[in-house]
Amino acid sequence: MSEIKKLAGQTLWYGIPTITSRFLGYLMNMALPFFIAMPEKTADLVQVYTLIPFLNVLYAYGLETAYFRFSQTHDKQKLYNTLSLSLLISSIFFTLILLLCKDSLIQATDLNQHPNYVLWMIGIIAIDNLNTLPFAKLRQENRPKRYAFARVAGIVLNVSVVILFLGVIPKILQSDPAHFLRIIYNKDFGLGYYLFGNICGSLFTLVVLSKEIKQIKIRFDFKLWKEVMHYSTPLIIVGLGGMINDVLSRLIYRHVVDLPLNQANHELGIFANIFRIALLITIMIQAFRMAAEPFFFNKSTDVNAQKTYARIMKFFVIACCFMFLFIGLFLDAFRWVFITYANPSWTEGLEIVPLLALSNIFLGIYYNLSVWYKLTDKNKYGALITIGGAIITITLNILLIPLLHYTGAAIATFSCYLFMMVSSYLLGQKYYPVPYAVKKLLAYLTLTVVVYILHMGIVHLLSGSLLFSLSSGLVLFILFSLFIVKIEAKELTKLPVVGKYFK
């Protein structure tokens, strides 16, 4: 259990800054309905933040995972020097390409009304990718405190700038138009301040990581670089395919839905909003991945590595079940907040949030399962799985969005991640068998969905009031918790810190 304890501790350290930064960013994005009354006004900003993670994959081209992999067998400083210089040169190259193709990019993404968004986006991507390897270095060296400070500091500045320019300054100028702050504020820039805040946070993070950046020496090992690229090239396909699966529905929504532009913008804004609620689960998944990826590589040579991975998977799925129920059972609380403090139109489509949340659980399980091809250097299989998922995503989005609108997009996401999870498990058991408790995990996931459906039926049949919905949801959540505690009592007693409470 010592391995689980170590991973739990690392997940806590990496999880706190990740959850804090993601949650602050999440709250900032969730604040959009309170800054902007009509969802269609946010469509262009949604488009930009859909493009950013996609382009991030091209900029990073798998070097982060490669750094963890090769740091086990090669000189770490030589590896850090080589990959950092490679990333710097390629970032300059990609940035120049994007700037030269700026007009074509604006046309392709329907950002004609906000062409300046593209320039801000390019700056954000370029700076963020310079932070990639310094963050990876901190994770590989198990320096979570410095990692935590750098990660949180940037997002705090980001959020502060956005709140200042979209919340504080407009109110000050509304009451005092002659205030000196009018010099630095441009009302027409509007939601562009989200991007401005983002680039401020990214630059500040770069400054915080200056110590790690100064450790880079101008020494490039071409032989090592070729070896790394041979390993990481399939990861580019994995990453690009993953981004297609993650963002394609929002990226092409306005192109494939058969609606007037204003209505298409409205639905895109709504879809992005309900997607953000479902992303609560991915905050936890991301925190886990920060600790798990280097942990999996470091433990790969242990005799009982597979058993450790199986136990980690079980705890991970249980945590995901709780997150799903937290979202599904208390969905009416989100509805009430939007109706009371924003605009009722933002409550559209909330019924598909659980479907998206379950999709994200499948994605999280897939991330856990993917350890097999990363450890066995069979990244080509990861690429093939991701390509298969991308084909499903593209096909179903094109077919279903015109018919079912954002519900069709949610079904496409669900189908894609279900395929990736199942196919990764089947291939993994062939090339790197891990004794996962499949029947138990499937039972937990099924029970979680049943509890959600039961709650939905109870509320519909007995009372639709907010108080009854939240109360019944709380009762079901507690009952599910007691059930898990009873079934997993033996395992829970072995957990660090909290284990003593289950004896």
N, C-alpha and C positions, 0 to 999 in steps of 0.2 A: 504493500500500500504506500510505501515511501515514494514511489514514482508518481502516484496519483497526488500525493500530498505536495510534491515539488511542483507538478504542473498546476495544481490548484493555487499555490502561492504565486507562481509566475503569471497565471491568468488573472489573479487579483491585481498584481502590480501593473501588468500591461492592460488589464481590463479597466481599471479605474481611469487612467488617462484616455483610453479609447472610448469608453462609455461616456465619460465626461465631455470629451471633445465632440463625439458623435451626437450626444444628447443636446449639447448646446447648439450644434449645427442643426440638429433635428428641430429644436424649439424655434430656431431662427426661420427655418423653412416652414414650420407649422404656423408661424406668425404671419405668413403671407395673406391668409384670409382676413386678418385684422388690419393689415396695411392696405389691401386692395379688396374692394367690395365685390368686383365681378371676376370670376375665374378666368375669363378669356384674356384679361389684361396680363396674366402671368405666363401665357403660352410661350412667348419668345424666351423668357428666362428658363422655363422648363426645357426648351430645346437646347439651350446652351449647356445646362447642367446634365443633359443627356449625352452630349458630345464629349464632355470633359473626360469621363472615365474611359470612354472608347479610345480617345486619342492618347490617354495615359498609358495604355497597353503598348502602343507603338513606340512611345518615348522610352519606356522602361525595358521592353523586349525580354522579359523574363530574368533580368539580372539579379533581382532581389532573391528569388528562389535559388538561382545558380550560386549566389554568394554563400548561402547556407550550405548548399551541397558541397561545394569545393573547399570551403573552409575546414572541412573534416579531414581533407587529404593533402592540402597545399599550404604553402606559406601564406598566412593571413594578410600580412602587410603587402606582399607582392600582388596578391589577389585583389586587395582593396585598391591599390594604386592602378592596376590595369583596368578594372571594371569602372572605376571612377572617371578615368580619362576617356574611356570608351563612351560612357554616358554623357560626359560633357561635350565631346565632339559631335556625337549623334544628336544631342539636344539642339545644338546650334544649327546643325543641318536641317532637322525637321522643322525648326522654327522658321528658318529662311524659306523653306518650301511652302509652309502654311501662309506666310506673309505674301509670297508671290502669287499664291492661289486664293487670296483673300476674297476677291470678288466672286469667283466661282463657288466658294464655300458659302458665301452669303446667299447666293441664288439657290444653291442646293438645299439649304436648311430653312428657306423662307424667312430670313432675318433681314429683309429689306427695310423694315421700319426701324430696326435697331442695328445698323451695320457696325457701330462701335462696340457692340457686345462681342464680336468676333475677335477684335484686337485685345480686349481684356481677357478673353478666354485663352488666347495663345500665350499671353504673359503668365497667367495662372498655371497652365500646364508646364511651361518651361521651368518656372521656379520650383514648383512642387517636385518635379522629377530630379532636380539637383539635390533635394532633401532625401531621396529614396535610399541611397546607399549609406549615408550617415545614420539614418534610423535603423537600417538593417544591421549595421555595425554595433549599435547599442544593444539591439536585441540579441545578436550572436554572442556578445560579451557579457550578457546577463547584467545589464546596467539599467534596470527599470526606472530608477528614480530620475536619472537624467532624461531618459526617454519620456517619462511622464511630464516633466517640466516643459520640455521642448514641444511636445504634442499639445498640451493644454494651453500654453502661453500663446501660441499662434491662433488658436480658435477663439480664445477670449478676446484678443485684439480684433479679430474678424467680427465677432458678434457685437462688440462695443461700437465699432465703426458703423455697422448697419443700423443699430438702435439709435445712434447719435444722429445719423443723416436721414433716417426714415421716420423716426419717432420723436426725438427731442428737439432738434433744430426746427422742423416745420411748425411745431407748437409754439416755440419761442417767437418765430417770425410772424406767426398768425396774430399774436398779441402785441408784438412790437416790430413792425416792418422795417424800422430804421436800425435795428440791432446790427452790431458789427459782424455777426455770423452770416449775414446775407452775402458777404464777400466770398465765402468759401462754399456757399450752397447754391446749387442749380436745380430748380424745381423740375425742369424738363428732363434731367438725367434720370429721375424716377427710380425704377427698380435696378438701374445700373449700379446703384450704390451697393447692392448685394455683391456684385463682381469687384467693385472697388474695395470693399471690406475684405473680400477673399484674398485679393492680391496683397493687401497690407499684412494680413495674417501670414501669408506664405513668405513674404520678405522677412518678417520678424522671426519666423521659424528658422530661416536660413542664417540669420544673424546669431541666434541662440546656438545653432549647430556649427558655428564657425570653428570651434576647437577641433571637431572631428574633420572638418573640411581642410583645416591647416595641416592635418596629418597626412594628406595626400602628397605623395612625391611624384615628380615627373619621371616615372619609370614605367615603361610599357613592355610587357612580355607578350610578344605576338603569338608564340606557341601556346601559352596558357589561354590567351584570348580565343584562339581557334578551338581549343578544347571546350571552353565555356560555351561558345556559340553553337557548337555541335549539340551540346546538352540543352541549351535554352531555346534554340530555334523552334522546336515543337511547342514550347511553352508560349511562344508568340501566337501560334494558332489557337492554343487552349485559351489564352487571354482574350484574343479577338473574338473567338466563338463565344466565350463567356459573356463578353460585353454585348454581342449581338443578342444573345438570349436574355440579357438583363435590360437593355435599353431600346431594342429595336422597335418595340410596340409604340413607345412614345416618340421615337425618332421619325417614324413613317406615318404616324397616326393621321396627320392632316393631309397626307398624300393619298391615303387609301379610303378614308371614310367619305361617303358620298353625301356631303353636307355643305352649305354655304360656309365661307371662311370664318365668319364670326361665330357660328354655331360649332364649327370644328375646333376653334380656339377654346370655346367654352368647355367642350368635352375633354380636350387635352388638359386643361387646367384642373378639371374635376378628377380625371384619371391620375394625374400626378399627385394630387392631394391624398387620394385613397391609397396610392402606392406608398406614400410617406408613412401612413399609419402602419401598414404592414411591415415597413422597414424597421419597426421597433425590434423585431426578432433578429434582423441582421446586425443590429448594434451588438447584441450578445455574441452572435456568431463571429463578428470581426474581432471582438475582444479575445475570444477563444483562439482564433487563428494566430493572433499576434504571439501568443505563448506557444501554441501547439506546433507550428511549423518548425522552428529550431529544435523544440523538444523531441519531435518525431525523428529528426535526423540524428540528434545526439544519442538517442536510445536505440537506434536501428541495429547496433551490434550486440545488444543484450540478448541473452538466451531466451528470456521470457517477453521479448518485445511485442510479439503478436497478442499475447494475453493482456498486456498493458493497454494496447490499442483498443482491444475489445471492451475492456472495462471503461475506458475513457469514452468510447462511443455510447455506452449505456447511460452514463451520467449526462452526456451531452443531449441525448434524445429526451431524457426526463426533464432537463432544463428547458428544452424547446417546447415540450408539452405544456409546461407552466406558462411560458410566454404566450403560446397560442391561446390558452384559456383566459389569460389576463386581457388580451385584445378582444377575443370573441365574446366573453361573458360581460364585459363592461363597454361594449361598443356604443351603447346608448349614452354613455357619459360623453364620448366624443361628439355625438349628435347634439346633445344638449349645449355643449360649449359653442359649437358653430351657430346654432340657432340663437343663443342668448347674446353672444358677444361678437359675432361676425355677420354672416349673411346665410339665410336658410338654403340658398342655392348650393352652398358648399357641402351640404349633407347628402347630395345626390351620389348614388353608387356605393354607399357605405356597406351595403349588403354583400359586396364581393370582396371586402377586406379579408375575411377569414380564408377565402380561397387563395388569395395572394399570400397570406401568412403561412398557410400550409405549403404552398409552393416554395417559400423561403426556407422552411424546415427541410424539405427535400434537398434544396441547394446546400444547406449546412451539412446534412448527412453526406452528400456527395463530396464536399471538401474533406471530411474525415476519411472517407473511403479512398480518396485520391492519393493517400500516402503510399499505396502499393506501387503505382507507376513512377512516383518520384524517387522512391528508395531503390527500385530495381532498374532505374535508367530506361524505362520503357515509356518515355513521355509521348511517343508516337501514338500510343493507345489513348492517352488522355486527349490528344489532338483529334483522334477519330471519334471519340465519344462526344467531344464538344462540337465537332462538325455535324454529327448526327443530330445533336440538340439544336444547332443553328438551322438545319434544314427544316426540322419540325417547327421551330419558331417562325421562320420566314413564311412557310407554307400556310400555317394556321392563322397567322396575323393577316395575311393577304386575303384568306378565305373568310375569316370570321369577323374581322373588324367592320367590313361593310354591312354584315348581317346583324351582329350583336353589339357593335360598338365596343366600349371598354370592357364589357363582359367577355366578348370574344378575345380581347387581348389578354385578359386574366386566364382564360381557359388555355390559350397558347402557352403562357408562362408555366402553368401547372403541368401541362403535358410534357413540355421540354424537360423540366427539372425531374419529373418522375422517370422519364426515359434515362436521363443521365445517371440518376441514383441507382436504378436497377441494373443498367449495363455495366457501371463501374463495379458494383458488387459482384456480378457474375464473372467478369474478367479478373477481378482481384482475387477471387477464390481459386482461380486457375493458376495464376502466376505468383501470388503471395498470400497464401491462405491465412486468414485471421478468424479466430473462433467467436464471431459476433453472436450474441444471443438474439437471433433473428426473430424467433417466435414471440419472445417477451417484448421486444421493441415494437413489433407490429401490433401486439395487443395493446401496448401503451398508446400508440398513435391512434388506433381504432377507438379506444375508450375515450380519448381526448375529443375526437370528432363527435362521438355519440353524446358526450356531455354537452357540447356546444349545441347540437341539434335539439337535445332534450330541453335545454334552457330556452331556445328560440320557440319551441312548441309551447312550453309552459307560459311564457310571456304572451304569446299570441292568443292562447285559449282563455287564460284566467284574467290577465290584466296587462294593459299596455303602458301603465304609468312608469315613470322613471324610477321612483322609489322601489316599486315591486321588482322591476328589472334588475336593479343593482343589488337588492337584497337577496333575491333568488340566485343571482350570479355568484354572490359572495358565499352563500350556503353550498352551492355546488363546487366552488373552488376549494372550500375547506374540506368537503367530503373527499374530493379527489386527492387532496394533500394527505389526508389521513390514510387513504388507501395505499398511496405510494410509500408512506412511512412504514406501514405494516408489512408490505411486500418486501421492501428493501431495507428493513431494520438492521439486518446483519451488516450490510455494506455501509449504511449510514453511520453506524457506530465507529467505523474506522476513519471517517473523514476528519481532517484537521480542524481544530477549534470547536466546530459545532457538533462533532461526533458524540461528545459526552452527554448531550441533551437527548440522544436517541436510545441510551442504554436503559 
